[in-house]
Amino acid sequence: MNVLNLINAMPGALAQGLIWGIAAIGIYITYRLLDFADLTVDGSLCTGGAVCIMMMLSGHNVAVSMLAATLAGMLTGFATGVLHTFMGIPPILSGILTQIALWSVNLMIMGKANQAINVDKYSLLVSLRYIKGVPFYRNTILVVAVGILLLIVILYWFFGTELGSALRATGCNGNMARAQGINTNLFKVLGLMISNGLVGLSGAMLAQYQGFADINMGRGAIVIGLAAVIIGEVVFGNIFHNFGFKLFGVALGSIFYYLVMQVVLWMGVKPDYLKLISAVIVAILLAVPYWKEKLLPQTYKKKGGNSNA
């Protein structure tokens, strides 16, 4: 096992972790703030990547293509929200239905299972080639890191407004929110749209980074996103208590996850086993709050349990 190979692979893992950090923040919004188990993300990530690549291939610049990808992601969240609020379908099933439908939608968008884009012919915002040997302002790691910081600032401001507070109240206690005159169905749809919009944006960046959009690129996205959320809470939860820093912790959790995966690969584990390892990691981390409550009930209660605020 060559340590030099691991060191050389770390910048790429860091870049991927940052890109997935955007999706993880979106998943955090539904999973923690909205208390909604949304499985749409396995489809909306691919939707974002497919729309971005096809827009660029048709002649649009990267900014317009990424905006279109974000809006497409928001539409997928809207579809899930309508299935849940208007048709009364449970959260998990509504997400699964949208995810299944998106398989066909994504194929229609791309025209085939895979669409590649050449970094030499198109001006991409991020790329695997932009990790080394480029001006610092074009470096993928710096570009995505700055983007995440701006995103956290915007979300921190939004969730401090009356609209954002109503969304958080909807997830915290729907009955109390309705008693205060909040249309919880509306805010569930809004939360799902924001979440999947971020996932679509992450998919657009991921497709650029790897140089193609693939019909399977979103498979397992919910596991990776949840891993980042749980790692952010378990590892950095005692450090970050402010809402903005919690979002930052989720992004760090995504980076931590990809660095660990890189170390696992370096140790000689077959890539075929990565999904299994991811599932095991998420299962263990999800069990940590439960074990804390069982083993240290008094300490856990004093800390307020597992708050979504």
N, C-alpha and C positions, 0 to 999 in steps of 0.2 A: 504494500500500500504506500504509494508515493505521496508524501505530504505536500509536495509542490503542486501536484495535480489538484488536490483539495483547495489549496490557496488560490490557484488560477480559476477554479470553478465558483468561488465564493461571490465575486461581483455579479455573475449571472444569476445566482440564487438570490442575492440581495435585490436585484432589479425585478425578478419575478415576484418576490415577496412584497415589494412595494406596489406592483401592479395589482396583485391579488388583494392587497390591503384596502383598495378602493371598494372591491366587491365585499370584503369582510365588513366594512363600515356600513354598507347597504344592508347586509344580513343582520348586523347588530340592531339596526333600526326596527326591523320586523320582529326579530327574535327576542330582543330585550325591551325595547321601548313600546312596541305595539302588542307584544305577547301573542304573536301570530306565527305559527309554524309554516313558513312559506317555502314550498319546493319549486316555485316558478324559476328560481335562479339557475337551475340546471339547463333550462331552455333559453332564458333571457340573456345569459352570458354569450351564448352562441349567436343569438339574434343581434346583439350589439356588434360582435365581430363581423358577422356576415354583412350587415348594413354598411359598416365602415369600409370594408374592403370593396364591396360592390360600388359604393359611392365614389371611391377614389379611382377605381378602374374605369368608371364612366366619365371621369374628368373633373370631379369636384376636388377642392383642396382639403387638406387634412382637418382643418377647423370645422368646416361645414359637415364633413363626413362624421366626425366625432359627435357633433351636435345632433345629427340625424340618428346616430347610434344610441345616444342618450334618450332621445324622444321615443325611439322604437322600444327601448327597455321600459320606459314609462308606460307605453301602451300595453305591454305584457302585464305589468302590475295592475293597470286599470282593468284588464280582462279578468284577472284573478279576483280583484276586488268586487267586480260586478257579479261574478259567479257566487261569491260568498254573501254579499250583502243583499243583492236583488233577488237571487235565486235560492238563498238559504242553504247553500252547500257548505259543509264544514271546511275549515281552513286548509287542512292537509289535502283533502280531495279536490278542492278548487285549484290549489297549486299544481297538483298532479295532472288534472285535466288540461290546464293551460300548458304545462310542460309537454304533454303528449301532442297537443295541437301544434306547438311550436316546432316540433320535429319536421312536420310537413311544411310549415311556413318557412322555416330556415332553408329547407331544400328548394323551395320555390324562389326565395330571395337569391340564392347562389346559383341555381340552375343545375348544380351537381353537389356531390358530397364534400368537395374541397375546392377552395379558390385561393390561389397564391398571388402574392404581390411582390414585385421586384424592388428592392430598396434602391437600386441604381437608377431606376426609371421614375420612381415616385418619391416625392418629398415627405417622408414619414416623420412623425413627431418622436417616436421611440423605435428602437430596433436593437436586436442582439449585436449588430455591428457598431452601435453607438456606445458600447460599454468602454472600449479602449480606443486610443488613437484618434480621438475627435476633440474639438474645442470643448472646454468645460461646460459652456452654456448649452451644448448639444448632447452632453452625456445623459444617457437614459436614466441613470440613478438620480442625478440632480434634478432633471426635469420632472420625474414622477414624484420625488420627495417634496419639491416645491408645490406641485399640484395638490398633494395630500394635505400639506399645511394650509393652503388656501381653502381647500374643501372643508377642513375641520373648522376654520374660522367662520366660514359661511354657515355651516350647520350649527355651530355654537350660537351664532347670532339668531338664526332662524328659530331654534328650539327655545330661545329666550323670549320670543315674541308671543303675543296672545294666540296666534295661530299654532305655533309650535307647542306651546304649553297645553293647548286643547288636545293636540295629537298625543302628547305624552300622558295626559289625563285619561284619554280613551284607552290606552294600553294598561295604565296602572289600575284603574277601577272604572269599568264601563258603566256600571249602574250609577255611581256617583256622578260621572261625567254627564250622563243623560239627565240626572236630576238638576244639574246646573244649566241645562238648556243646550248642551253640546250635541250636535248631530254626529253620533259615533260612527255610523255607517259611512258618512262622508269622509271622516278623518281616517278611517281604516283604508279606504280607497286611496286617499292622499298619501298615507304612509307607504302603502304598497307601491305606488307610483314612484315616490322618491327613492325607495329602496332599489327597485328594479331598474330605475334610471341610472343609479350609480353602478349597478351590476353590468348594465349595457355599456356604460363608459369604460369600465374595467375590461370588458370583452373587446371593445374597440382597440384599447391599448395593447391587450394581449395578442390580438391578431396581427397588429403592426409589429410587435416585438418578435414574434415567431415567424412572421413573413407569410402567413396564410390563415384563413378561417376554415375550420373543419366542423362537420356536423356533430362530431363527438367531443368538441373542445369544452363543452360545459358539463360533461358527465362527471359527477362527483364534486361539482362546484360547492354544493351545500355542505359537504363534509369538510372541504378545505376551509370554507368560510367559517363554519362552526368551530373548527380547530383553532383558527385565528382568534375568534371571539373568546373562546374558553381559555386559551393560553394567555390572552391579554388580561382576562379577569383573574386567573389563578396566579400567574407570575407577576403581573404588574398591578393587581387590584389593590394591594395594601399600600402602594405608592401613589397611585392616581385616584383621587376622589372627586375632583371637579369633572363635570360632564365633558368638557373639551378634552381634558387629559385622558378620560376614559376612551374617547374615540382615538386618541393618539396611541393608547395602550393596545387597542384592537389592531391598528396598523403595525405596531411593534410585534404583536402576536403573529401576524401573517409573515413578517420577516423571519421571526424565530422559527416558525414552522418550516419554511423553505430552507433555512440554514441547516436545521436538523435533518431534513430529507436529503440534503446534499451530503451530509456526513454519513448517513445511512448508505447511500449509494457508494460513497468512497470506501466504506467498510466491506463492500463486495456483495451487498444484498441485491438480488435481481430486481429490476424495475417492475416486473410483474407483481411483486409483493407489496409495492408502495401503497396501493389502495387498502390492502389489509392492514398495513401498519398505521395508516391514517385513521382507519375506523377504530383500531384498538386505542390509539392515542386519544381520540375524541371521547370514546367510551369511558376511559379512565378519568379524563379531566372532568367530564360531566358528572362522574360519581364523587368527585372530591367534595363539593358542597354537601352532598348527602352524608358522606362519611364524617365530615366536620360536625354536622348537626347531631349525628348519632353518638360520636365519641366525645365531642365537646359542646353539649347542648347549651350550657350557660354562656360560654364565650361566644357562641354563634348568635344567640339571641341578643346579646349586648351590642353586637356589631350590626344588628338589624337584618340578619339573614341575607338573602340574595336579592337585593333591590334592583329594580329596573330603571331607576331614575338616574 
